[in-house]
Amino acid sequence: MLKKTTVMVDEEDLALIKAAALREGRPESEIFREAFHIAALRTKRWDEEWDIPRLDFGRTWTHEEIKEAVADEIIRRNT
């Protein structure tokens, strides 16, 4: 069920939404609903603990090593 609400927005942001709606051939309201949904999801909190596995590579990796490993994998997957 949808509920009507009024939101004040920056004029430049509104112009970008209007242009995107025209370009994509969909209503502005659909774009606003999508953005509102994303904002709502960002505020969600879960009561239960997440079961996220911890990876142990036998040593601590530096930020640069992680960045390089990710970049290498992106290249590998796109070739």
Distance bins in CASP14 RR format, pairs under 12 A and 6 or more apart:
PFRMAT RR
TARGET T0000
AUTHOR 0000-0000-0000
RMODE 2
METHOD distances of the structure
MODEL  1
2 29 0 0 0 0 1 0 0 0 0 0 0
2 30 0 0 0 0 0 1 0 0 0 0 0
2 32 0 0 0 0 0 1 0 0 0 0 0
2 33 1 0 0 1 0 0 0 0 0 0 0
2 36 0 0 0 0 0 1 0 0 0 0 0
2 37 0 0 0 0 0 1 0 0 0 0 0
3 33 0 0 0 0 0 1 0 0 0 0 0
3 36 0 0 0 0 0 1 0 0 0 0 0
4 29 0 0 0 0 0 1 0 0 0 0 0
4 32 0 0 0 0 0 1 0 0 0 0 0
4 33 0 0 0 0 0 1 0 0 0 0 0
5 29 0 0 0 0 0 1 0 0 0 0 0
5 32 0 0 0 0 1 0 0 0 0 0 0
5 33 0 0 0 0 0 1 0 0 0 0 0
5 36 0 0 0 0 1 0 0 0 0 0 0
6 32 0 0 0 0 0 1 0 0 0 0 0
7 13 0 0 0 0 0 1 0 0 0 0 0
7 14 0 0 0 0 0 1 0 0 0 0 0
7 17 0 0 0 0 0 1 0 0 0 0 0
7 29 0 0 0 0 0 1 0 0 0 0 0
7 32 1 0 0 1 0 0 0 0 0 0 0
7 33 0 0 0 0 0 1 0 0 0 0 0
7 35 0 0 0 0 1 0 0 0 0 0 0
7 36 0 0 0 0 1 0 0 0 0 0 0
7 39 0 0 0 0 0 1 0 0 0 0 0
8 14 0 0 0 0 1 0 0 0 0 0 0
9 15 0 0 0 0 1 0 0 0 0 0 0
9 16 0 0 0 0 0 1 0 0 0 0 0
9 17 1 0 0 1 0 0 0 0 0 0 0
9 18 0 0 0 0 0 1 0 0 0 0 0
9 28 0 0 0 0 0 1 0 0 0 0 0
9 31 0 0 0 0 0 1 0 0 0 0 0
9 32 0 0 0 0 1 0 0 0 0 0 0
9 35 0 0 0 0 0 1 0 0 0 0 0
9 36 0 0 0 0 0 1 0 0 0 0 0
10 16 0 0 0 0 1 0 0 0 0 0 0
10 17 0 0 0 0 0 1 0 0 0 0 0
11 17 0 0 0 0 0 1 0 0 0 0 0
11 18 0 0 0 0 0 1 0 0 0 0 0
12 18 0 0 0 0 0 1 0 0 0 0 0
12 19 0 0 0 0 0 1 0 0 0 0 0
13 19 0 0 0 0 0 1 0 0 0 0 0
13 20 0 0 0 0 0 1 0 0 0 0 0
13 28 0 0 0 0 0 1 0 0 0 0 0
13 31 0 0 0 0 0 1 0 0 0 0 0
13 32 0 0 0 0 0 1 0 0 0 0 0
13 35 0 0 0 0 1 0 0 0 0 0 0
14 20 0 0 0 0 0 1 0 0 0 0 0
14 21 0 0 0 0 0 1 0 0 0 0 0
14 28 0 0 0 0 1 0 0 0 0 0 0
14 31 0 0 0 0 0 1 0 0 0 0 0
14 32 0 0 0 0 1 0 0 0 0 0 0
14 35 0 0 0 0 0 1 0 0 0 0 0
15 21 0 0 0 0 0 1 0 0 0 0 0
15 22 0 0 0 0 0 1 0 0 0 0 0
15 28 0 0 0 0 0 1 0 0 0 0 0
16 22 0 0 0 0 0 1 0 0 0 0 0
16 23 0 0 0 0 0 1 0 0 0 0 0
16 28 0 0 0 0 0 1 0 0 0 0 0
16 31 0 0 0 0 1 0 0 0 0 0 0
16 32 0 0 0 0 0 1 0 0 0 0 0
16 35 0 0 0 0 0 1 0 0 0 0 0
17 23 0 0 0 0 0 1 0 0 0 0 0
17 24 0 0 0 0 0 1 0 0 0 0 0
17 26 0 0 0 0 0 1 0 0 0 0 0
17 27 0 0 0 0 0 1 0 0 0 0 0
17 28 1 0 1 0 0 0 0 0 0 0 0
17 29 0 0 0 0 1 0 0 0 0 0 0
17 30 0 0 0 0 0 1 0 0 0 0 0
17 31 1 0 1 0 0 0 0 0 0 0 0
17 32 1 0 0 1 0 0 0 0 0 0 0
17 33 0 0 0 0 0 1 0 0 0 0 0
17 34 0 0 0 0 0 1 0 0 0 0 0
17 35 0 0 0 0 1 0 0 0 0 0 0
18 24 0 0 0 0 0 1 0 0 0 0 0
18 25 0 0 0 0 0 1 0 0 0 0 0
18 26 0 0 0 0 0 1 0 0 0 0 0
18 27 0 0 0 0 0 1 0 0 0 0 0
18 28 1 0 0 1 0 0 0 0 0 0 0
18 29 0 0 0 0 0 1 0 0 0 0 0
18 31 0 0 0 0 1 0 0 0 0 0 0
18 32 0 0 0 0 0 1 0 0 0 0 0
19 25 0 0 0 0 0 1 0 0 0 0 0
19 28 0 0 0 0 1 0 0 0 0 0 0
19 31 0 0 0 0 0 1 0 0 0 0 0
20 26 0 0 0 0 1 0 0 0 0 0 0
20 27 0 0 0 0 0 1 0 0 0 0 0
20 28 0 0 0 0 1 0 0 0 0 0 0
20 30 0 0 0 0 0 1 0 0 0 0 0
20 31 1 0 0 1 0 0 0 0 0 0 0
20 32 0 0 0 0 0 1 0 0 0 0 0
20 34 0 0 0 0 0 1 0 0 0 0 0
20 35 0 0 0 0 0 1 0 0 0 0 0
21 27 1 0 0 1 0 0 0 0 0 0 0
21 28 1 0 1 0 0 0 0 0 0 0 0
21 29 0 0 0 0 1 0 0 0 0 0 0
21 30 1 0 0 1 0 0 0 0 0 0 0
21 31 1 0 1 0 0 0 0 0 0 0 0
21 32 0 0 0 0 1 0 0 0 0 0 0
21 33 0 0 0 0 0 1 0 0 0 0 0
21 34 0 0 0 0 0 1 0 0 0 0 0
21 35 0 0 0 0 0 1 0 0 0 0 0
22 28 0 0 0 0 1 0 0 0 0 0 0
22 31 0 0 0 0 0 1 0 0 0 0 0
23 31 0 0 0 0 0 1 0 0 0 0 0
24 30 0 0 0 0 1 0 0 0 0 0 0
24 31 0 0 0 0 1 0 0 0 0 0 0
24 34 0 0 0 0 0 1 0 0 0 0 0
25 31 0 0 0 0 0 1 0 0 0 0 0
26 32 0 0 0 0 0 1 0 0 0 0 0
26 33 0 0 0 0 0 1 0 0 0 0 0
26 34 0 0 0 0 1 0 0 0 0 0 0
27 33 0 0 0 0 1 0 0 0 0 0 0
27 34 0 0 0 0 0 1 0 0 0 0 0
28 34 0 0 0 0 0 1 0 0 0 0 0
28 35 0 0 0 0 0 1 0 0 0 0 0
29 35 0 0 0 0 0 1 0 0 0 0 0
29 36 0 0 0 0 0 1 0 0 0 0 0
30 36 0 0 0 0 0 1 0 0 0 0 0
30 37 0 0 0 0 0 1 0 0 0 0 0
31 37 0 0 0 0 0 1 0 0 0 0 0
31 38 0 0 0 0 0 1 0 0 0 0 0
32 38 0 0 0 0 0 1 0 0 0 0 0
32 39 0 0 0 0 0 1 0 0 0 0 0
33 39 0 0 0 0 0 1 0 0 0 0 0
33 40 0 0 0 0 0 1 0 0 0 0 0
34 40 0 0 0 0 0 1 0 0 0 0 0
34 41 0 0 0 0 0 1 0 0 0 0 0
35 41 0 0 0 0 0 1 0 0 0 0 0
35 42 0 0 0 0 0 1 0 0 0 0 0
36 42 0 0 0 0 0 1 0 0 0 0 0
36 43 0 0 0 0 0 1 0 0 0 0 0
37 43 0 0 0 0 0 1 0 0 0 0 0
37 44 0 0 0 0 0 1 0 0 0 0 0
38 44 0 0 0 0 0 1 0 0 0 0 0
55 61 0 0 0 0 1 0 0 0 0 0 0
55 66 0 0 0 0 0 1 0 0 0 0 0
55 69 0 0 0 0 0 1 0 0 0 0 0
57 65 0 0 0 0 1 0 0 0 0 0 0
57 66 0 0 0 0 0 1 0 0 0 0 0
57 69 0 0 0 0 0 1 0 0 0 0 0
59 65 0 0 0 0 1 0 0 0 0 0 0
60 66 0 0 0 0 0 1 0 0 0 0 0
61 67 0 0 0 0 1 0 0 0 0 0 0
61 68 0 0 0 0 1 0 0 0 0 0 0
61 69 1 0 0 1 0 0 0 0 0 0 0
61 70 0 0 0 0 0 1 0 0 0 0 0
62 68 0 0 0 0 1 0 0 0 0 0 0
62 69 0 0 0 0 0 1 0 0 0 0 0
63 69 0 0 0 0 0 1 0 0 0 0 0
63 70 0 0 0 0 0 1 0 0 0 0 0
64 70 0 0 0 0 0 1 0 0 0 0 0
64 71 0 0 0 0 0 1 0 0 0 0 0
65 71 0 0 0 0 0 1 0 0 0 0 0
65 72 0 0 0 0 0 1 0 0 0 0 0
66 72 0 0 0 0 0 1 0 0 0 0 0
66 73 0 0 0 0 0 1 0 0 0 0 0
67 73 0 0 0 0 0 1 0 0 0 0 0
67 74 0 0 0 0 0 1 0 0 0 0 0
68 74 0 0 0 0 0 1 0 0 0 0 0
68 75 0 0 0 0 0 1 0 0 0 0 0
69 75 0 0 0 0 0 1 0 0 0 0 0
69 76 0 0 0 0 0 1 0 0 0 0 0
70 76 0 0 0 0 0 1 0 0 0 0 0
70 77 0 0 0 0 0 1 0 0 0 0 0
71 77 0 0 0 0 0 1 0 0 0 0 0
71 78 0 0 0 0 0 1 0 0 0 0 0
72 78 0 0 0 0 0 1 0 0 0 0 0
72 79 0 0 0 0 0 1 0 0 0 0 0
73 79 0 0 0 0 0 1 0 0 0 0 0
END
